[in-house]
Amino acid sequence: MAADEIAVIGGIDTHTDTHQAAVIDTVGRHMATEPFSTSPAGYQQLLDWLRSHGEVFAVGVEGTGAYGAELARFLTANGITVVEVDRPDRKARRDHGKSDPVDAYAAATAVLSGRAKGTPKSRDGIVEAIRALRVARSSAIKARTQAINQIRTLIITAPAGVREQFRGMPAVDLIDHLARSRPTGDLADPACAVRTALRRLARRHRVLSQEIADADAELKALVTRAAPQMVALPGVGPESAGQLLITAGDNPERLRSEASFAHLCAAAPIPASSGRTNRHRLNRGGDRQDNRALHTIVIVRMRHDCRTQEYVARRTAQGMSKKDIIRCLKRFVAREVYRQLPRPHVMPQHLQLTS
């Protein structure tokens, strides 16, 4: 760094069409703020603007998993240290107000103070591909569930002739029968209209089932390719492994230890003692979907894994409840999963501010 060049820290408040950028120096003085468009040209202009104020030490970006995802990738690719910044809490907003420049300066100040120090997900590898496919699969599952629920509801309220025909029919047979049906008659007749609606819903259910099956095949191949050792763990299937990979990201080196991964998975024990009660519980923060994946793995192991069954029997004999045993097992699984996370990147050394 030249003698007349100062170190600066950037902060960016991200939005759909524009990103508000701000610059402060290493003692926290506000230097400048400017909006930039969310386009490749806008990203380059933002980077040039930041560098025009001095050597960029780091940039705090709010919303690296949403509006700021592509900007974070762009800055990282250009050698800028990107720090993930949470939005200010409500008390801070009440004390300092709310505007795009205020939020941008707050992001930069959070980096300077050390309050924000998380490394964002790189979102540039196979895990990001898995996440995109799982988004479509998840919505297809929700739509399929909605379709079968609507079929059941229509049958309940249908005229007696229709209701009695399909009462108690298993879901697979019901979908197959309705999809092959050919209703005829006047649509003004409620019975004909119900049969027509049921046929459409059944065909929608079939299409969604095929879409889910295709997604499952694609995800199984990708997850196995990304983390074959994780999938080989007892009770860990492609669905659970995919969720765990998404939570860790393409750069799991950003997680400092297996304890931080457990905290991220809402599987880190915290004290929950009071009076004569001395116990711990799992932290309810973190990714709830990841916690659900750990729960699924634990339940499968309790049913089919001999080692887990022996552990459950031993802890039960010691007087521990089933709920607490599951909590302990979640923590064990988080430790095992962390050791099998793929680590394709090298974690950069954390930079220190120098005067």
C-alpha positions as CSV (number, residue, x, y, z in Angstrom):
1,M,0.0,0.0,0.0
2,A,1.3,3.4,-1.0
3,A,2.2,5.9,1.8
4,D,-0.7,8.2,0.8
5,E,-3.2,5.4,0.4
6,I,-5.4,4.6,3.3
7,A,-7.2,1.3,4.2
8,V,-11.0,1.5,3.8
9,I,-13.9,-0.8,4.6
10,G,-17.0,-1.1,2.5
11,G,-20.6,-1.8,3.4
12,I,-23.3,-2.7,1.1
13,D,-27.1,-2.7,1.6
14,T,-28.5,-5.0,-1.1
15,H,-31.8,-4.7,-3.0
16,T,-33.4,-6.0,-6.2
17,D,-32.5,-3.2,-8.6
18,T,-29.8,-1.2,-6.8
19,H,-27.1,-1.8,-4.1
20,Q,-26.3,1.0,-1.8
21,A,-22.5,1.1,-1.0
22,A,-20.7,3.0,1.7
23,V,-17.1,3.5,2.7
24,I,-15.5,4.2,6.1
25,D,-11.9,4.4,7.2
26,T,-10.2,2.3,9.8
27,V,-11.3,4.6,12.6
28,G,-15.0,4.5,11.6
29,R,-15.3,7.9,9.9
30,H,-18.0,8.0,7.1
31,M,-16.4,8.8,3.8
32,A,-18.9,8.4,1.0
33,T,-22.0,6.5,-0.1
34,E,-23.4,5.8,-3.5
35,P,-26.1,3.5,-5.2
36,F,-25.1,1.1,-8.0
37,S,-27.2,-1.0,-10.3
38,T,-27.5,-4.8,-9.9
39,S,-25.8,-5.6,-13.2
40,P,-22.3,-6.8,-14.2
41,A,-21.5,-3.2,-15.2
42,G,-22.9,-1.9,-11.9
43,Y,-20.8,-4.4,-10.0
44,Q,-17.6,-3.3,-11.8
45,Q,-18.5,0.4,-11.1
46,L,-19.1,-0.4,-7.5
47,L,-15.7,-2.1,-7.2
48,D,-13.9,0.7,-8.9
49,W,-15.6,3.2,-6.7
50,L,-14.6,1.3,-3.6
51,R,-11.0,1.1,-4.7
52,S,-10.9,4.9,-5.6
53,H,-11.1,5.6,-1.8
54,G,-8.1,3.5,-0.8
55,E,-7.0,-0.1,-0.4
56,V,-10.2,-2.1,0.4
57,F,-9.6,-4.2,3.5
58,A,-13.0,-5.9,3.5
59,V,-16.6,-5.4,2.4
60,G,-19.6,-6.2,4.6
61,V,-22.5,-7.3,2.5
62,E,-26.0,-7.7,3.8
63,G,-28.0,-10.5,2.3
64,T,-25.3,-12.6,0.7
65,G,-27.8,-15.5,0.4
66,A,-30.4,-13.4,-1.4
67,Y,-30.0,-10.1,-3.2
68,G,-26.3,-9.9,-2.6
69,A,-25.4,-13.4,-3.8
70,E,-24.0,-12.5,-7.2
71,L,-22.3,-9.4,-5.8
72,A,-20.5,-11.5,-3.2
73,R,-19.4,-13.9,-5.9
74,F,-18.1,-11.0,-8.0
75,L,-16.2,-9.3,-5.2
76,T,-14.6,-12.6,-4.1
77,A,-13.5,-13.4,-7.6
78,N,-11.8,-10.0,-7.7
79,G,-9.8,-10.6,-4.6
80,I,-12.0,-8.7,-2.1
81,T,-12.6,-10.2,1.3
82,V,-16.4,-10.4,1.8
83,V,-18.0,-10.5,5.2
84,E,-21.5,-11.6,5.8
85,V,-23.5,-9.0,7.7
86,D,-26.9,-9.6,9.5
87,R,-29.4,-6.9,9.2
88,P,-29.5,-4.5,12.2
89,D,-31.7,-5.5,15.1
90,R,-34.9,-3.6,15.9
91,K,-33.3,-1.6,18.7
92,A,-30.5,-0.4,16.5
93,R,-33.1,0.6,13.8
94,R,-35.0,2.6,16.4
95,D,-31.9,4.3,17.7
96,H,-30.3,5.2,14.3
97,G,-33.2,5.2,11.9
98,K,-33.7,3.3,8.6
99,S,-32.5,4.2,5.2
100,D,-30.3,2.6,2.5
101,P,-27.2,4.8,3.3
102,V,-27.7,4.2,7.1
103,D,-27.8,0.5,6.5
104,A,-24.8,0.5,4.2
105,Y,-22.7,2.4,6.8
106,A,-24.0,0.1,9.5
107,A,-22.7,-2.9,7.5
108,A,-19.3,-1.4,7.2
109,T,-19.2,-0.5,10.9
110,A,-20.2,-4.1,11.8
111,V,-17.1,-5.3,9.9
112,L,-14.8,-2.8,11.6
113,S,-16.1,-3.5,15.1
114,G,-15.8,-7.3,14.6
115,R,-19.5,-7.8,15.2
116,A,-19.7,-9.2,11.7
117,K,-17.0,-11.7,10.8
118,G,-18.8,-14.6,9.1
119,T,-17.6,-15.9,5.7
120,P,-20.5,-16.1,3.3
121,K,-21.2,-19.3,1.3
122,S,-19.4,-19.2,-2.0
123,R,-22.4,-20.6,-4.0
124,D,-20.2,-21.5,-6.9
125,G,-20.0,-25.3,-6.9
126,I,-21.9,-28.6,-6.9
127,V,-23.7,-27.8,-3.6
128,E,-25.3,-24.7,-5.1
129,A,-26.5,-26.9,-7.9
130,I,-28.0,-29.3,-5.4
131,R,-29.7,-26.4,-3.6
132,A,-31.3,-25.2,-6.9
133,L,-32.7,-28.7,-7.7
134,R,-34.0,-29.1,-4.1
135,V,-35.9,-25.9,-4.4
136,A,-37.9,-27.2,-7.3
137,R,-38.3,-30.6,-5.7
138,S,-39.6,-29.1,-2.4
139,S,-42.3,-27.0,-4.2
140,A,-43.3,-30.1,-6.2
141,I,-43.8,-32.1,-3.0
142,K,-45.9,-29.3,-1.5
143,A,-48.0,-29.0,-4.7
144,R,-48.5,-32.8,-4.8
145,T,-49.6,-32.9,-1.2
146,Q,-52.0,-30.0,-1.9
147,A,-53.4,-31.9,-4.9
148,I,-54.2,-35.1,-2.9
149,N,-55.7,-33.1,-0.1
150,Q,-57.9,-31.3,-2.5
151,I,-59.0,-34.7,-4.0
152,R,-59.9,-36.0,-0.6
153,T,-61.8,-32.8,0.3
154,L,-63.7,-32.9,-3.0
155,I,-64.7,-36.5,-2.4
156,I,-66.0,-35.7,1.1
157,T,-68.2,-32.9,-0.2
158,A,-69.2,-34.7,-3.5
159,P,-72.7,-36.0,-4.2
160,A,-73.4,-39.4,-2.7
161,G,-72.9,-41.3,-6.0
162,V,-69.3,-40.0,-6.4
163,R,-68.5,-40.1,-2.7
164,E,-69.5,-43.7,-2.2
165,Q,-67.6,-44.8,-5.3
166,F,-64.2,-43.6,-4.0
167,R,-64.7,-43.9,-0.2
168,G,-61.8,-45.7,1.5
169,M,-59.9,-46.2,-1.7
170,P,-56.1,-46.3,-1.2
171,A,-54.3,-43.2,-2.6
172,V,-52.4,-45.0,-5.3
173,D,-55.5,-46.7,-6.6
174,L,-57.5,-43.5,-6.3
175,I,-55.0,-41.5,-8.4
176,D,-54.8,-44.2,-11.0
177,H,-58.5,-44.6,-11.3
178,L,-59.2,-40.8,-11.5
179,A,-56.5,-40.1,-14.0
180,R,-57.9,-42.7,-16.4
181,S,-61.5,-41.6,-16.0
182,R,-63.4,-39.8,-18.7
183,P,-66.2,-37.8,-17.2
184,T,-69.2,-37.0,-19.4
185,G,-72.3,-35.0,-19.0
186,D,-73.3,-31.4,-18.3
187,L,-70.7,-29.4,-16.3
188,A,-73.6,-27.6,-14.7
189,D,-74.3,-30.9,-12.9
190,P,-72.3,-30.9,-9.6
191,A,-71.5,-34.6,-10.0
192,C,-70.0,-34.1,-13.5
193,A,-68.1,-31.1,-12.4
194,V,-66.6,-32.9,-9.4
195,R,-65.5,-35.9,-11.5
196,T,-63.9,-33.5,-14.0
197,A,-62.1,-31.6,-11.2
198,L,-60.9,-34.9,-9.7
199,R,-59.5,-36.1,-13.0
200,R,-57.5,-32.9,-13.4
201,L,-56.2,-33.0,-9.9
202,A,-55.2,-36.7,-10.3
203,R,-53.3,-36.0,-13.5
204,R,-51.6,-33.1,-11.8
205,H,-50.6,-35.5,-9.0
206,R,-49.2,-37.9,-11.6
207,V,-47.1,-35.2,-13.3
208,L,-45.8,-33.9,-10.0
209,S,-44.9,-37.4,-8.9
210,Q,-42.9,-37.9,-12.1
211,E,-41.2,-34.6,-11.6
212,I,-40.2,-35.6,-8.0
213,A,-38.9,-38.9,-9.2
214,D,-36.7,-37.2,-11.8
215,A,-35.4,-34.8,-9.2
216,D,-34.7,-37.6,-6.8
217,A,-32.6,-39.4,-9.4
218,E,-30.7,-36.2,-10.3
219,L,-30.1,-35.3,-6.6
220,K,-29.0,-38.8,-5.7
221,A,-26.2,-38.7,-8.3
222,L,-25.1,-35.2,-7.4
223,V,-25.1,-35.8,-3.6
224,T,-23.2,-39.0,-4.0
225,R,-20.7,-37.3,-6.3
226,A,-20.3,-34.3,-3.8
227,A,-20.0,-36.3,-0.6
228,P,-19.7,-40.1,-1.1
229,Q,-18.3,-40.7,2.4
230,M,-21.2,-38.8,4.0
231,V,-23.8,-40.9,2.1
232,A,-22.0,-44.0,3.3
233,L,-22.7,-43.1,6.9
234,P,-25.4,-45.2,8.6
235,G,-28.9,-43.7,8.2
236,V,-27.7,-40.9,5.9
237,G,-29.6,-40.9,2.6
238,P,-29.4,-38.5,-0.4
239,E,-32.2,-36.3,1.0
240,S,-30.7,-35.8,4.4
241,A,-27.2,-35.5,3.0
242,G,-28.3,-32.9,0.5
243,Q,-29.8,-30.7,3.2
244,L,-26.6,-31.0,5.3
245,L,-24.5,-30.1,2.4
246,I,-26.6,-27.0,1.6
247,T,-26.3,-25.8,5.1
248,A,-22.5,-26.1,5.0
249,G,-22.2,-24.6,1.5
250,D,-19.6,-25.1,-1.2
251,N,-16.9,-23.8,1.2
252,P,-17.4,-25.6,4.6
253,E,-14.0,-24.3,5.6
254,R,-15.8,-21.2,6.7
255,L,-17.0,-23.2,9.7
256,R,-14.3,-23.0,12.3
257,S,-15.0,-26.3,14.0
258,E,-17.5,-29.1,14.3
259,A,-19.0,-27.3,17.2
260,S,-19.8,-24.3,15.0
261,F,-21.4,-26.8,12.5
262,A,-23.5,-28.3,15.3
263,H,-24.6,-24.8,16.3
264,L,-25.5,-24.0,12.7
265,C,-27.6,-27.2,12.7
266,A,-29.4,-26.3,15.9
267,A,-27.8,-29.3,17.6
268,A,-25.5,-27.5,20.0
269,P,-26.3,-28.1,23.7
270,I,-26.8,-25.1,26.0
271,P,-27.5,-25.0,29.7
272,A,-31.2,-25.3,30.7
273,S,-30.9,-25.7,34.4
274,S,-33.1,-24.2,37.1
275,G,-33.3,-24.9,40.8
276,R,-32.8,-28.6,41.5
277,T,-32.9,-29.4,37.8
278,N,-29.5,-29.7,36.1
279,R,-29.8,-30.4,32.4
280,H,-29.0,-29.2,28.9
281,R,-31.1,-28.7,25.8
282,L,-30.3,-28.1,22.1
283,N,-30.1,-24.5,20.9
284,R,-33.3,-23.7,19.0
285,G,-31.5,-21.3,16.8
286,G,-29.8,-22.4,13.5
287,D,-31.2,-24.1,10.5
288,R,-34.4,-26.0,11.4
289,Q,-34.3,-28.0,8.1
290,D,-30.8,-29.2,9.0
291,N,-32.1,-30.1,12.4
292,R,-34.9,-32.1,10.8
293,A,-32.3,-34.0,8.7
294,L,-30.3,-34.9,11.8
295,H,-33.5,-36.0,13.5
296,T,-34.4,-38.3,10.5
297,I,-30.9,-39.8,10.6
298,V,-31.1,-40.5,14.4
299,I,-34.6,-42.1,14.1
300,V,-33.3,-44.4,11.3
301,R,-30.3,-45.4,13.4
302,M,-32.4,-46.1,16.4
303,R,-34.4,-48.6,14.4
304,H,-31.6,-50.2,12.3
305,D,-28.1,-49.4,13.7
306,C,-26.9,-51.8,16.4
307,R,-24.4,-49.4,17.8
308,T,-27.1,-46.7,18.3
309,Q,-29.5,-49.3,19.8
310,E,-26.9,-50.2,22.4
311,Y,-26.3,-46.6,23.2
312,V,-30.0,-46.0,23.7
313,A,-30.4,-49.0,25.9
314,R,-27.4,-47.9,28.1
315,R,-28.6,-44.3,28.4
316,T,-32.2,-45.5,29.2
317,A,-30.9,-47.7,32.0
318,Q,-29.1,-44.6,33.4
319,G,-32.5,-42.8,33.6
320,M,-32.2,-40.5,30.6
321,S,-35.5,-39.8,28.7
322,K,-35.9,-40.6,25.0
323,K,-36.0,-37.0,24.1
324,D,-32.7,-36.3,25.8
325,I,-31.2,-39.4,24.2
326,I,-32.2,-38.1,20.7
327,R,-30.6,-34.7,21.5
328,C,-27.3,-36.4,22.4
329,L,-27.5,-38.5,19.2
330,K,-28.1,-35.4,17.1
331,R,-24.9,-33.9,18.4
332,F,-23.0,-37.1,17.7
333,V,-24.4,-37.2,14.1
334,A,-23.4,-33.6,13.6
335,R,-19.9,-34.4,14.6
336,E,-19.7,-37.4,12.2
337,V,-21.2,-35.4,9.3
338,Y,-18.8,-32.5,9.8
339,R,-15.8,-34.8,9.4
340,Q,-17.2,-36.0,6.0
341,L,-18.0,-32.6,4.5
342,P,-16.1,-32.0,1.2
343,R,-13.5,-29.3,1.5
344,P,-12.5,-28.3,-2.1
345,H,-11.3,-24.7,-1.1
346,V,-8.6,-23.4,1.0
347,M,-9.8,-21.1,3.8
348,P,-8.0,-17.7,3.5
349,Q,-6.3,-16.4,6.6
350,H,-8.3,-13.9,8.5
351,L,-6.9,-10.4,7.9
352,Q,-6.0,-8.1,10.7
353,L,-6.4,-4.3,10.7
354,T,-3.1,-2.5,10.9
355,S,-2.5,1.1,11.7
